[in-house]
């Protein structure tokens, strides 16, 4: 029997010490972002207007709440260079998640060739619970996977820390 995949909010709200996220794709086609992405494309690189504030409010509230409880939230992104338009969009929105309390770093894909990485993006909670975010070839979200297998959690923890140690802090990474 497959383990039940907790909702994303339940998973993050269960965190007691840490929540780390590794992103490996250059393009995401999340339906929840499509309107915000199109808005960004129309207005250029600005993502600090009223529409962006409304879009980011749920995430800012969630991450701020985690930080208030002492949970450290870190995100690392491995990206191809030159970056895609979507990565430019993500980079432009990253100040919102930093203001919420996340730490964010970027690693050019050319600097990750010798790292052992899981095949999918993941969230690792407290070093023991892993939610793999799965995507179709065109970037659409498909059903996630969840495990608390200690070997898988250790693989993800090691991969994240290896990327984190090499990655460039957001305020130093130029797209």
Residue pairs with C-beta under 8 A, 6 or more apart in sequence:
3 146
3 147
3 148
4 146
5 131
5 143
5 144
5 145
5 146
6 14
6 129
6 131
6 146
8 123
8 131
9 62
11 123
11 125
11 129
11 131
11 146
12 19
12 62
12 66
12 123
12 125
13 62
13 65
13 66
14 125
14 129
15 66
15 71
15 125
15 126
16 69
16 71
16 126
17 70
17 71
17 72
17 126
17 127
18 71
18 72
18 73
18 74
18 124
18 125
18 126
18 127
19 66
19 71
19 72
19 73
19 74
19 123
19 124
19 125
19 126
20 73
20 74
20 75
20 76
20 123
20 124
20 157
20 160
20 164
21 73
21 74
21 75
21 76
21 121
21 122
21 123
21 124
22 75
22 76
22 77
22 78
22 117
22 118
22 121
22 122
22 124
22 156
22 159
22 160
22 163
23 75
23 76
23 77
23 78
23 121
24 78
24 117
24 120
24 121
25 121
25 135
25 139
26 79
26 80
26 83
26 84
26 86
26 87
27 84
27 86
27 139
28 86
28 135
28 139
29 135
29 138
29 139
29 140
30 139
30 140
30 141
31 140
31 141
35 55
36 47
36 51
36 52
36 55
37 86
37 89
39 51
39 52
40 46
40 47
40 89
40 92
40 93
41 85
41 89
43 49
45 88
45 92
46 52
46 92
47 89
47 92
47 93
47 95
47 96
48 95
52 93
52 96
56 93
56 96
56 97
56 100
59 96
59 97
59 100
60 96
60 97
60 99
60 100
62 100
63 73
63 97
63 100
63 101
63 102
64 100
64 101
66 73
66 101
67 73
67 100
67 101
72 103
73 101
73 102
73 103
74 102
74 103
74 104
74 105
74 160
74 164
75 97
75 102
75 103
75 104
75 105
76 104
76 105
76 106
76 107
76 160
76 163
76 164
76 167
77 87
77 90
77 104
77 105
77 106
77 107
77 167
78 107
78 108
78 109
78 112
78 117
78 163
79 87
79 106
79 107
79 108
79 109
80 87
80 108
80 109
81 108
81 109
81 110
83 91
83 175
87 175
88 175
91 106
91 170
91 173
91 175
94 104
94 170
95 170
97 104
98 104
98 170
103 169
104 169
104 170
105 163
105 164
105 167
105 168
105 169
105 170
105 173
106 167
106 168
106 170
106 173
107 163
107 166
107 167
107 168
111 166
112 163
112 166
115 159
115 162
115 163
115 166
116 155
116 158
116 159
116 162
117 159
117 163
118 132
118 155
118 156
118 159
120 132
120 133
120 134
120 135
120 145
121 132
121 133
121 135
122 130
122 131
122 132
122 133
122 156
123 130
123 131
123 133
124 130
124 153
124 156
124 157
124 160
125 131
127 153
127 157
128 148
128 150
128 153
129 146
129 147
129 148
129 153
130 146
130 147
130 148
130 149
130 152
130 153
130 156
131 144
131 145
131 146
132 144
132 145
132 146
132 147
133 141
133 144
134 141
134 142
134 143
134 144
134 145
135 141
135 142
136 142
147 153
